[in-house]
Each structure stands twice: as C-alpha cells, then as structure tokens.
C-alpha cells in the first residue's frame, strides 16, 4: 500500500512540469517592462508636473525659477540611466536585432589556408 502511494505521488509529480524557459522570460520581460513604464511615468508625468508647479509658483511670486536646481535633478536621472547602461553593457540605442552579433557577423576569412 505504501509503495502504491509513493508510486501514485511520483506519477503526479512527473505530470507537473515547470514552465518552459521561454515562458519564464516572457513573464520576466513583462515585469521589467512594467517597472520601466512606471519609472518613465514618474519622470514624464509626476516630475514634469512638479516642475510646472514650481515654475508657476515662482512666476506668481516674482521669484527666479531655480533652473539650476531643476537641471541638477535631471542630471541625476541621466547619471542613473548612464550607470544602468554601463552596468549592463547596453548600447546607446537598441539595434533592433534579436540575434547575437556572433551569429550575424560575416564569417572571417582565414588567409593562407587553401584546400
């Protein structure tokens, strides 16, 4: 009876397969994309709105707009983006090519070896 129970459990386990690696990559890419969209939204919407509010306040109160302060904040964001690019050895722009370079580059010619 114990052997039958173990055999049944083993059979059930073998039917449960982990997701294919491609499915995991899809899930991870979706999560990473969501994070990137959230970060972009924080910059494009929230920070832009905050800058507009700051500029409006300064204009209403006849105060010079702290453009140097604002530029410093943008520089910090750019520095963070450059750091990510450097850490993960990312190109400045996407190449649009999903194939690795070793696969798409022409085959090198070897001089002096003739058959």
Backbone bond lengths (Angstrom), bond angles and torsions (degrees), N, CA, C in turn:
res aa  C-N    CA-C-N  psi(-1)  N-CA   C-N-CA  omega(-1)  CA-C   N-CA-C  phi
1 X - - - 1.462 - - 1.528 110.74 -
2 X 1.336 116.05 -41.70 1.462 120.00 178.81 1.530 110.53 -64.70
3 X 1.323 116.68 -39.13 1.461 121.19 179.13 1.525 109.84 -64.75
4 X 1.323 116.48 -41.62 1.467 119.86 177.99 1.522 110.88 -61.89
5 X 1.322 115.29 -41.20 1.471 120.02 179.80 1.527 110.47 -63.42
6 X 1.328 116.45 -45.81 1.465 120.62 178.56 1.524 110.95 -64.55
7 X 1.310 116.39 -40.29 1.463 120.71 179.13 1.526 110.78 -63.05
8 X 1.324 116.80 -42.06 1.466 121.34 178.78 1.521 110.66 -64.84
9 X 1.335 116.68 -43.67 1.471 119.84 179.29 1.522 110.94 -64.07
10 X 1.324 117.28 -41.17 1.463 121.07 178.93 1.528 110.64 -63.45
11 X 1.331 116.05 -40.32 1.465 120.06 178.72 1.527 110.47 -63.88
12 X 1.327 117.11 -41.28 1.467 120.79 178.58 1.523 110.66 -64.63
13 X 1.327 116.49 -40.86 1.465 120.09 179.85 1.521 111.18 -63.05
14 X 1.322 116.70 -40.07 1.458 119.06 -176.92 1.526 111.78 -69.23
15 X 1.336 117.53 -21.29 1.460 120.76 177.61 1.530 111.63 -78.42
16 X 1.296 115.81 -24.09 1.464 120.27 -179.79 1.517 107.86 -88.56
17 X 1.304 114.98 109.81 1.458 120.65 -178.48 1.525 109.72 -106.97
18 X 1.321 116.53 142.41 1.470 117.98 174.44 1.525 109.22 -66.63
19 X 1.316 116.98 156.15 1.465 118.37 179.55 1.524 110.91 -61.29
20 X 1.300 115.02 150.50 1.458 120.39 177.10 1.527 108.98 -61.26
21 X 1.336 118.13 147.96 1.469 120.38 179.41 1.524 113.22 -54.00
22 X 1.331 118.12 -36.71 1.462 120.72 179.41 1.522 111.25 -61.56
23 X 1.329 116.88 -36.29 1.464 120.62 178.51 1.525 110.12 -67.64
24 X 1.322 116.57 -39.63 1.465 120.24 178.19 1.522 110.52 -63.45
25 X 1.334 116.73 -42.56 1.466 120.84 178.86 1.521 109.86 -61.66
26 X 1.323 117.28 -41.46 1.465 120.69 178.55 1.525 110.65 -60.49
27 X 1.328 116.27 -44.30 1.466 120.45 179.55 1.525 110.79 -63.70
28 X 1.332 116.52 -45.42 1.463 120.41 179.93 1.519 111.35 -63.35
29 X 1.331 116.84 -42.36 1.471 120.02 178.46 1.526 110.74 -62.28
30 X 1.326 116.75 -38.94 1.468 120.06 178.65 1.526 110.38 -63.33
31 X 1.331 117.31 -41.75 1.467 121.18 178.62 1.528 111.05 -64.89
32 X 1.329 116.21 -45.21 1.465 120.63 -179.86 1.527 110.24 -64.21
33 X 1.325 116.52 -40.80 1.467 120.59 178.08 1.519 110.74 -61.65
34 X 1.323 116.90 -42.86 1.465 120.70 178.89 1.527 110.90 -60.49
35 X 1.323 116.90 -41.56 1.467 120.56 177.88 1.522 111.25 -64.48
36 X 1.329 116.75 -42.11 1.466 120.58 179.91 1.524 111.02 -65.12
37 X 1.325 117.15 -41.29 1.468 120.94 178.73 1.525 110.07 -64.24
38 X 1.317 116.36 -40.30 1.468 120.88 178.04 1.530 110.76 -62.73
39 X 1.327 116.73 -43.86 1.466 120.74 179.06 1.522 110.97 -65.40
40 X 1.329 116.88 -43.76 1.463 120.75 179.00 1.524 110.64 -62.35
41 X 1.317 116.04 -40.89 1.464 120.60 179.00 1.525 110.80 -64.17
42 X 1.321 116.29 -39.91 1.466 119.81 178.77 1.521 110.67 -60.87
43 X 1.322 116.87 -36.96 1.466 120.51 179.73 1.520 110.69 -78.47
44 X 1.326 116.04 -52.86 1.465 120.74 -173.05 1.522 112.80 -68.60
45 X 1.307 117.54 -33.14 1.462 119.83 -175.77 1.527 111.46 -104.13
46 X 1.311 116.25 -59.18 1.465 119.33 -172.40 1.521 112.64 -70.02
47 X 1.340 117.29 -48.16 1.464 119.40 -178.86 1.522 110.39 -68.41
48 X 1.321 116.60 -40.22 1.462 119.99 177.51 1.526 110.52 -60.49
49 X 1.311 116.85 -43.24 1.468 121.42 178.30 1.529 110.76 -63.77
50 X 1.318 116.17 -40.12 1.469 120.08 178.35 1.526 110.52 -64.84
51 X 1.337 117.04 -41.05 1.466 120.59 176.40 1.528 110.52 -61.94
52 X 1.335 117.10 -42.97 1.463 120.76 178.75 1.528 111.04 -61.42
53 X 1.323 116.62 -42.55 1.464 121.08 178.64 1.520 110.40 -62.94
54 X 1.321 116.67 -44.03 1.461 121.28 178.96 1.526 110.67 -62.38
55 X 1.327 117.03 -45.60 1.471 121.17 179.52 1.527 111.09 -63.02
56 X 1.328 117.00 -42.11 1.469 120.81 179.56 1.524 110.65 -64.03
57 X 1.319 116.91 -42.72 1.464 120.54 179.14 1.528 110.35 -61.72
58 X 1.318 115.22 -45.14 1.466 119.66 -179.84 1.530 110.74 -62.84
59 X 1.329 117.38 -41.22 1.468 121.03 179.79 1.528 110.80 -65.23
60 X 1.326 117.13 -43.87 1.470 121.30 -179.83 1.521 112.04 -62.89
61 X 1.313 115.86 -35.09 1.462 120.37 -175.84 1.524 112.76 -101.51
62 X 1.327 115.82 12.21 1.461 122.31 178.76 1.528 112.25 51.02
63 X 1.320 113.67 47.38 1.467 121.96 177.30 1.527 106.59 -111.75
64 X 1.320 115.88 141.82 1.466 118.88 176.63 1.535 109.44 -61.73
65 X 1.303 114.91 134.62 1.469 119.79 177.43 1.527 108.25 -67.59
66 X 1.337 116.86 129.14 1.474 119.62 -177.72 1.530 111.92 -76.68
67 X 1.322 114.98 69.30 1.469 120.09 -176.96 1.533 111.82 -63.04
68 X 1.327 117.07 -33.33 1.463 119.85 179.10 1.534 110.06 -64.88
69 X 1.316 116.06 -41.66 1.466 121.84 176.99 1.529 110.27 -61.29
70 X 1.338 115.21 -46.50 1.463 120.54 -179.76 1.530 110.54 -63.96
71 X 1.324 116.61 -42.04 1.467 121.00 178.31 1.526 110.47 -62.09
72 X 1.323 116.59 -37.87 1.464 120.57 178.08 1.519 112.15 -62.14
73 X 1.329 115.86 -40.05 1.466 119.56 178.04 1.529 111.03 -65.21
74 X 1.330 116.05 -43.07 1.469 120.00 178.65 1.530 110.06 -65.45
75 X 1.330 117.20 -39.24 1.477 120.59 177.37 1.524 110.80 -60.38
76 X 1.328 116.67 -39.21 1.464 120.22 178.88 1.527 110.54 -63.17
77 X 1.328 116.54 -41.99 1.470 120.19 177.31 1.527 110.99 -63.12
78 X 1.332 115.92 -43.96 1.468 119.89 178.93 1.523 111.15 -63.44
79 X 1.324 116.51 -38.90 1.460 120.73 178.57 1.529 110.71 -63.84
80 X 1.314 115.76 -40.75 1.464 120.07 178.19 1.523 110.71 -64.17
81 X 1.327 117.10 -41.50 1.470 120.95 178.19 1.530 110.42 -64.28
82 X 1.337 117.33 -42.22 1.478 120.37 178.20 1.528 110.64 -63.66
83 X 1.327 116.33 -37.45 1.459 120.33 179.02 1.531 110.96 -63.61
84 X 1.330 116.82 -42.46 1.469 120.22 176.09 1.521 110.57 -61.51
85 X 1.326 115.76 -43.95 1.463 121.25 -179.96 1.533 109.85 -59.66
86 X 1.328 116.60 -42.91 1.460 121.60 -179.13 1.531 111.43 -70.21
87 X 1.315 116.58 -45.53 1.464 121.04 -178.20 1.521 111.94 -57.88
88 X 1.320 116.43 -40.85 1.457 120.55 -176.07 1.525 113.43 -104.25
89 X 1.340 116.52 12.67 1.464 123.08 176.83 1.533 111.28 50.26
90 X 1.332 115.06 53.26 1.462 121.48 -177.26 1.521 110.78 -94.24
91 X 1.331 117.09 143.16 1.469 119.47 176.62 1.528 110.19 -70.25
92 X 1.333 116.34 163.98 1.465 120.87 179.28 1.520 112.03 -64.61
93 X 1.311 116.43 -31.90 1.464 121.79 178.95 1.519 108.39 -137.70
94 X 1.329 117.28 149.77 1.468 118.30 176.12 1.527 110.07 -64.33
95 X 1.309 115.58 143.23 1.462 120.00 -178.51 1.521 111.67 -84.59
96 X 1.313 116.60 -17.90 1.457 120.06 -177.95 1.512 112.79 76.87
97 X 1.320 116.43 8.95 1.454 121.53 -178.21 1.522 108.82 -116.29
98 X 1.315 117.02 117.16 1.459 120.62 -179.56 1.525 112.16 -80.25
99 X 1.322 117.63 -17.63 1.461 121.36 -178.93 1.525 109.77 -80.85
100 X 1.340 117.49 141.46 1.465 119.83 177.55 1.529 111.09 -65.39
101 X 1.330 116.12 152.97 1.467 120.75 -176.14 1.527 112.41 -60.38
102 X 1.337 118.22 -34.78 1.459 119.87 -178.37 1.524 111.12 -64.26
103 X 1.341 116.12 -22.58 1.449 120.09 180.00 1.525 112.02 -85.64
104 X 1.319 116.61 -29.01 1.463 120.17 -175.05 1.522 114.05 -98.92
105 X 1.330 117.81 -16.79 1.462 120.25 -179.89 1.526 110.08 -72.76
106 X 1.327 117.09 149.53 1.471 118.74 179.76 1.526 111.21 -64.89
107 X 1.318 115.15 153.38 1.460 120.76 178.14 1.520 108.90 -67.77
108 X 1.336 117.64 129.78 1.466 118.89 -179.17 1.528 111.30 -68.49
109 X 1.320 115.20 146.37 1.464 121.62 177.41 1.523 108.36 -89.28
110 X 1.303 116.24 131.40 1.460 121.09 178.54 1.521 107.20 -103.85
111 X 1.331 116.08 115.61 1.468 121.43 -177.79 1.523 110.92 -79.07
112 X 1.322 115.32 144.10 1.459 120.67 173.88 1.510 114.61 89.45
113 X 1.295 118.04 -5.23 1.456 120.05 178.95 1.525 108.68 -111.12
114 X 1.309 115.38 96.66 1.457 119.76 178.96 1.510 108.85 -117.70
115 X 1.303 115.54 138.88 1.462 119.92 -177.46 1.498 111.62 -93.73
